[in-house]
């Protein structure tokens, strides 16, 4: 299957699983619908670009939804494997999360949005970090209390840095409520400390 994995919207990568890509690629190249790139983002892979973004969009829309879901899952798994092998998964965390989300894998998407939020925070992209952490929390099942605590804690910190005192106070209350639900004295103490600190 041909799928967009990174870079500009017209950039595609090749997953060599469900179909024989060489035959398909040869046909697309001969018709000048795609072009090979001189360098690939990932060593040992081939990368191609569509001639027109509209062509990419038409192809995508004509793939049955069930197959799209499958291809997004395969793409996410492939990206995880290749980026972890070169220790660059943080850089692609948001892309991976988006593919898992489109594949219907909410828990995996939540984990990767959390990683994307941490990465954005490291780069001081605070609004982006807040957005990714919010997506992670939204997708997380309610019974994942410890993961919810970590996500809320990170988002609470971002709100403090952004200076949104009202939202930060509400987030502090949410942390305290969750710490009590987890029934962990350490977390309860940390939640009270955050309230006192801000």
Secondary structure, DSSP 8 states (H G I E B T S, - for coil): -EE--SSSTTEEEE--SSS-HHHHHHHHHHTTSEEE-SS-SSTT--EEEES-HHHHHHHHHHS-HHHHHHHHHHHHHHHHHHHHHTT-TGGGHHHHHHHHHHTT-HHHHHHHHHHHHHHHHHTT-HHHHHHHHHHHHHHS-TT-HHHHHHHHHHHHHHHHHHT-HHHHHHHHHHHHHHHHHHT-HHHHHHHHHHHHH-
